């Protein structure tokens, strides 16, 4: 079994026919079929069920397909990482950013960094804090820009870059914590547990999984939105909560164990020096 055979087998499964796989790989069908046959002979069991129009994996073939995907991806990533080691000012940064921080990251860091390193490219992973952290753990991305709070994880390394106060959106004046008990609230789900403990009788008109949705609903007058400063300050009717000590930290998260490309290291160094 070798890498070429695994790449051929993976392509056959994904394309569904030997002929289409041969076209994709720019090779004739007989040598492609021979590679699959040799692979099956080495394993000692059939990997494919050959139908009149398409092929399907056997149970063993399905296992090999998923393993082949992992191996081929690892080889491709290794090639990219070796290239990045030699070219710090080029390459690709695999970056995760939570939706509510897109503008902040672009305005605060990336706008200037892109001018400094115009040949660096970006693969963006967009999700909430938990999906971005999970993507770091599984080596899908190198860097995640997220908001606290989130559970501690000894496998992750965190840099706190900014602390933001919470604001109300949609009120006509600054509100106190006590006054928040008497208005309909529009809140991002991740902060609900905190406000459950803080408020005596909270009235949650809307609880959302996206901070941007909270802003949209508050802008339309359905209730009072609660959000960190970098989101809320864009609105005309945003005020800091007067007696609230809670803050949301903007954090840069990387893995202590996974490889970090030179391009990503350059971005981390730039952020640390700001």
N, C-alpha and C positions, 0 to 999 in steps of 0.2 A: 504494500500500500504506500503510495506516495502522494505528494501535494497535487500533482497534475491530475491523477486519477480522482482525487476528492473534488477538485474544481470541476472536472468533467461530470462527475456524478451529480454534484449540486446543481449544475446547469440543466442536466437532463430532467431532474425532478421539477425544477422551477419552470422549465419550458413545456413540459408535458409530453413531448415526443422526441425521439432520437433525431429526426430530420431537422426540427426547429433548433434543437440544441447544437447540432453541427453547424447550422447557419450562424448562430450566435457566436460560436467559438471560431468561426472561419476555418473549418476543417471539413473533410469529407466524412460521410457517415460510417463507412466500414472501419476505419481506425478508431473512431469514437466507440462503436459497438464492441470492438475488440478490447478496449480499455475497461469497459464495464464488465465484460465477460471475465477478464483476468482478475478484476477486483472481486467478483463473486466467487471465482475459483479459489482465490487466496483465503477468503472468509469461510468458504465451504457451505454457503447457503445462498439462495436467490435474494436479491435486493429489490427487484422490480417485478411487477406483474405486467406483462406486455399485452396490451389490448390492441384492437384493430386500429383505433384512432389515437390512443394516448397510453401512457404508462402510469402506474400507481406504485407506491412504496409498499413493500411487505412490512410487517412489524419491525423486523430487524433493519430493513432499509430506512424506515422512518427515523429510527435511532441514529443510524449513520448519517442521515441527511442533517439532522440538527447538530451532530458533532462536527460534520464537515463545515457547516456555517460558522461555528465557533472558531475552528482552526483557520479557515480562510480569512475571517475578520481579524484574527490575531496577527496573521502574517501581514495583512495590509496595514494594520496599525503599527506594526513593528517597522515596516518600510518607511512609513510616514515619520515615526519617531526618530529613526536613524537620520532621515533627511533633516528634520528639525534640529537635531543635535549639531549639524554642520551649518545651519542657516538660521541664526537667531532672529534675523529681521524678516524672514519669510515664514511660510508654513501656515497652519490653520489652528486657531484657538477654538476649542469646544467649550462653549460658555452657556451656562444656564442663568436666566434672569426671571424673577417673579414678575408678573404682569404689572404690578403697581410701581415697580422700580425702573421700567424701561426708560422713561424720560430722564430720571435721575442719573442712571448709568451713562446714557448718551451725553447728557449735558456736562456732568461732573468729570468723567474720565475718558470715555471713548472718543469724543469729539477731538480732543487734542492728541490722544494716543494714535488714532488713525492717521493724523497728519504726520506724526513722527515715523510711523511704520506703515506706509501705504501699501506694501506688498503682502502684509499679513491678511489672511482671510478668516472668516468666522463661520462656525456651525453653531447656530443658536438653538437652545433647548428652552422652551417656554412652558412653565407650569407653576404650581403653587410651591410653597417652601418645602413641603414634604416630598413632592415628586422630584424637585431639584436636588435635594439631599440624597435621595435614593439613586439618582443618576450619577452623582459623584461616587457613591459607594461601589457602583457597578461599572465604573470606568467608561460611562457613556459621555460624560463631560469632565473637564479638568477643573473648572472653577464654577461655583454657584454664588450668585448674589441674591441674598434672601433677607427676610426680616425675622427678628426674634419676636416672641419666644418660640423655642423648639427644644425637644429633648436633647440632653447631652449625649455625645457619642465619642468614645475614646479613639475611634478610628479616623475621626475628622479633625481638621485643624481650622480654627476660626480666627478671623481678624475683624474686630469691631471698628467700623470706619466713621459712623455718625450715630448720634442719639437724637431721636425726634419726639417732640411733645405731641399729644393728641389734640385734635381740633374738632369742633362741631361745624357742620355744613348745613345751611338752611335756616339757621336761627337769625333773629334780628338784632341780637346782642350777645355778649359773652355769657355763658351759662356756668353755674357751679355744678358740682357733683350732685348735690341735693336736688337741684332743678331738673336734672336729667331723669329723675324718677317720675316726672309729671309730663313728659312729652313722648310722642311715639318715636322710637329709635330705629335707625337703619344701620345695621352693623355687619361687619365681616365676621364670618363664623369663627375664625381662629381666636378672636378676641372676646368671644361671648363668655367664656369661662371666667375671665378676669372681671368683666362687668357684672356677671352674676354675683360675684363676691363683693364687689364694690357698692352696688346699688341695692336698696332695700326692696323696692317694688318696680323693677324694670319693665317697661312696656315695649317689647320688640315687635315693631310693625313688620319688619322684614329682616331676615338673616340670610346673607348671601355668601357664596363661595368665591366671589371675586370682588375685590375692593372697588374696582371701577364701576361695578353695578350699584354699589352703595351710593357712589357719587351721582350716578344718573338718576336714581330714585329720589335722592335728596334734592337735586336740582329742580325736579318737577313738583316739589312741594309736598311729597307724601309723608315726610317725617324729617327728623334730625339725623343726619349722617355723622358717624364717628370715624375719623381717619387720621393717620400720621401727617405731620406738617408738609412733607414733600408732595403729598397728594392734595391735601386740603387747601394749601395756600394758593392754588391756581384758581380757586373760586372766590367770587367777590364777597360772599356772605359767610366767610370762614373765620372762626374765632377760637383761640386757645381755651381749653377747659380750665377754669380759674384755679381750682384747688386740687388738681389731679397730679399725683407724683409719678404715675406710670409713664414709661417711655418705650418706644420701639427702636431697637438697634438695627442698623443696616450692617449686615455681616458678609464678609467674603469667606467662603468655605472651600477647602480643598481636602483631598484625602492624604493621610499620613503615609499610606502604603502604595498608592498608585503613581505611575509615571506622570510627570509634569513636563510638557514640551518647553523648549527654550522660548518659544513665542509666548506661551502662557506665563512663564517666569518673568518675561519682560513686562507683561501687563501687571503682574503682581507687584513687581518692583516699582512700577510707575505709580500704582495706587498707594503703596506704602509711603512714597515720598511726597504725596500731595498734602 
